[in-house]
Amino acid sequence: MSDLNFVVRKGDEGWVIRSQNALGESPVGPRLAKGTNFPSEFGLKFSTKFEAESVAEKWSEWYHGQPYLKKKRKNKYLA
């Protein structure tokens, strides 16, 4: 499973959803979809923190439900 999380941060024009992993935070964008459908209808900028947090949960459910995250990978090399 991926270690990616979605966090809510205060932005210049309200609250913004960003992706966060071990390497830091970055904006949410189409690269997260990796060939699947990117749900731009969720939105990324909100006027209230509560609204942003509830949509961040939707982003998390969508991302962690992607087929490429559910596939079990076989080890290419045997030790």
ChimeraX commands (.cxc) that place a marker at each C-alpha (Angstrom):
marker #1 position 0.00,0.00,0.00 radius 0.5
marker #1 position 1.17,3.51,-0.69 radius 0.5
marker #1 position 2.34,5.85,2.04 radius 0.5
marker #1 position 0.67,8.84,0.33 radius 0.5
marker #1 position -1.72,10.94,2.44 radius 0.5
marker #1 position -3.82,13.99,1.69 radius 0.5
marker #1 position -3.44,16.95,4.04 radius 0.5
marker #1 position -5.23,20.29,4.40 radius 0.5
marker #1 position -3.18,23.49,4.53 radius 0.5
marker #1 position -4.12,27.16,4.86 radius 0.5
marker #1 position -3.54,28.87,1.53 radius 0.5
marker #1 position -3.71,32.45,0.28 radius 0.5
marker #1 position -7.34,32.07,-0.78 radius 0.5
marker #1 position -8.71,29.57,1.75 radius 0.5
marker #1 position -7.87,25.93,2.45 radius 0.5
marker #1 position -5.94,23.74,0.00 radius 0.5
marker #1 position -5.58,19.95,-0.26 radius 0.5
marker #1 position -2.04,18.68,-0.87 radius 0.5
marker #1 position -0.49,15.23,-1.15 radius 0.5
marker #1 position 2.10,14.20,1.41 radius 0.5
marker #1 position 4.56,11.29,1.55 radius 0.5
marker #1 position 7.97,10.54,3.04 radius 0.5
marker #1 position 9.62,12.98,0.61 radius 0.5
marker #1 position 7.40,15.93,1.55 radius 0.5
marker #1 position 4.30,17.70,0.29 radius 0.5
marker #1 position 3.29,18.55,-3.25 radius 0.5
marker #1 position 0.24,19.86,-5.11 radius 0.5
marker #1 position -2.40,17.32,-6.14 radius 0.5
marker #1 position -2.38,16.80,-9.89 radius 0.5
marker #1 position -3.15,14.36,-12.71 radius 0.5
marker #1 position 0.11,12.41,-12.21 radius 0.5
marker #1 position -1.56,10.73,-9.21 radius 0.5
marker #1 position -3.98,9.00,-11.59 radius 0.5
marker #1 position -1.23,7.03,-13.40 radius 0.5
marker #1 position -3.32,6.29,-16.46 radius 0.5
marker #1 position -6.70,6.12,-14.71 radius 0.5
marker #1 position -9.43,8.74,-14.45 radius 0.5
marker #1 position -8.40,11.83,-12.41 radius 0.5
marker #1 position -11.36,13.05,-10.29 radius 0.5
marker #1 position -11.07,16.80,-10.85 radius 0.5
marker #1 position -14.68,17.18,-9.68 radius 0.5
marker #1 position -13.56,16.73,-6.05 radius 0.5
marker #1 position -11.84,20.11,-6.06 radius 0.5
marker #1 position -8.68,21.28,-4.31 radius 0.5
marker #1 position -9.47,24.73,-2.84 radius 0.5
marker #1 position -12.14,25.43,-0.23 radius 0.5
marker #1 position -13.35,28.29,1.93 radius 0.5
marker #1 position -13.68,26.26,5.15 radius 0.5
marker #1 position -11.31,23.82,6.81 radius 0.5
marker #1 position -14.16,21.38,7.56 radius 0.5
marker #1 position -15.13,21.18,3.87 radius 0.5
marker #1 position -11.49,20.69,2.82 radius 0.5
marker #1 position -10.97,17.89,5.37 radius 0.5
marker #1 position -14.08,16.02,4.21 radius 0.5
marker #1 position -12.99,16.23,0.56 radius 0.5
marker #1 position -9.44,15.17,1.53 radius 0.5
marker #1 position -11.01,11.92,2.79 radius 0.5
marker #1 position -12.64,11.44,-0.64 radius 0.5
marker #1 position -9.24,11.97,-2.30 radius 0.5
marker #1 position -7.71,9.38,0.00 radius 0.5
marker #1 position -10.46,6.82,-0.68 radius 0.5
marker #1 position -10.10,7.39,-4.43 radius 0.5
marker #1 position -6.31,7.17,-4.44 radius 0.5
marker #1 position -6.02,4.08,-2.26 radius 0.5
marker #1 position -8.75,2.37,-4.32 radius 0.5
marker #1 position -6.79,2.59,-7.58 radius 0.5
marker #1 position -6.12,-0.76,-9.30 radius 0.5
marker #1 position -2.37,-0.16,-9.63 radius 0.5
marker #1 position -2.10,0.10,-5.82 radius 0.5
marker #1 position -4.05,-3.13,-5.27 radius 0.5
marker #1 position -1.93,-5.28,-7.61 radius 0.5
marker #1 position 0.49,-7.57,-5.89 radius 0.5
marker #1 position 3.89,-7.33,-7.48 radius 0.5
marker #1 position 6.00,-10.38,-8.06 radius 0.5
marker #1 position 9.64,-10.27,-7.15 radius 0.5
marker #1 position 11.70,-10.32,-10.32 radius 0.5
marker #1 position 14.77,-11.68,-8.61 radius 0.5
marker #1 position 15.04,-14.68,-6.36 radius 0.5
marker #1 position 17.56,-14.55,-3.53 radius 0.5
marker link #1:1,2 radius 0.2
marker link #1:2,3 radius 0.2
marker link #1:3,4 radius 0.2
marker link #1:4,5 radius 0.2
marker link #1:5,6 radius 0.2
marker link #1:6,7 radius 0.2
marker link #1:7,8 radius 0.2
marker link #1:8,9 radius 0.2
marker link #1:9,10 radius 0.2
marker link #1:10,11 radius 0.2
marker link #1:11,12 radius 0.2
marker link #1:12,13 radius 0.2
marker link #1:13,14 radius 0.2
marker link #1:14,15 radius 0.2
marker link #1:15,16 radius 0.2
marker link #1:16,17 radius 0.2
marker link #1:17,18 radius 0.2
marker link #1:18,19 radius 0.2
marker link #1:19,20 radius 0.2
marker link #1:20,21 radius 0.2
marker link #1:21,22 radius 0.2
marker link #1:22,23 radius 0.2
marker link #1:23,24 radius 0.2
marker link #1:24,25 radius 0.2
marker link #1:25,26 radius 0.2
marker link #1:26,27 radius 0.2
marker link #1:27,28 radius 0.2
marker link #1:28,29 radius 0.2
marker link #1:29,30 radius 0.2
marker link #1:30,31 radius 0.2
marker link #1:31,32 radius 0.2
marker link #1:32,33 radius 0.2
marker link #1:33,34 radius 0.2
marker link #1:34,35 radius 0.2
marker link #1:35,36 radius 0.2
marker link #1:36,37 radius 0.2
marker link #1:37,38 radius 0.2
marker link #1:38,39 radius 0.2
marker link #1:39,40 radius 0.2
marker link #1:40,41 radius 0.2
marker link #1:41,42 radius 0.2
marker link #1:42,43 radius 0.2
marker link #1:43,44 radius 0.2
marker link #1:44,45 radius 0.2
marker link #1:45,46 radius 0.2
marker link #1:46,47 radius 0.2
marker link #1:47,48 radius 0.2
marker link #1:48,49 radius 0.2
marker link #1:49,50 radius 0.2
marker link #1:50,51 radius 0.2
marker link #1:51,52 radius 0.2
marker link #1:52,53 radius 0.2
marker link #1:53,54 radius 0.2
marker link #1:54,55 radius 0.2
marker link #1:55,56 radius 0.2
marker link #1:56,57 radius 0.2
marker link #1:57,58 radius 0.2
marker link #1:58,59 radius 0.2
marker link #1:59,60 radius 0.2
marker link #1:60,61 radius 0.2
marker link #1:61,62 radius 0.2
marker link #1:62,63 radius 0.2
marker link #1:63,64 radius 0.2
marker link #1:64,65 radius 0.2
marker link #1:65,66 radius 0.2
marker link #1:66,67 radius 0.2
marker link #1:67,68 radius 0.2
marker link #1:68,69 radius 0.2
marker link #1:69,70 radius 0.2
marker link #1:70,71 radius 0.2
marker link #1:71,72 radius 0.2
marker link #1:72,73 radius 0.2
marker link #1:73,74 radius 0.2
marker link #1:74,75 radius 0.2
marker link #1:75,76 radius 0.2
marker link #1:76,77 radius 0.2
marker link #1:77,78 radius 0.2
marker link #1:78,79 radius 0.2
view
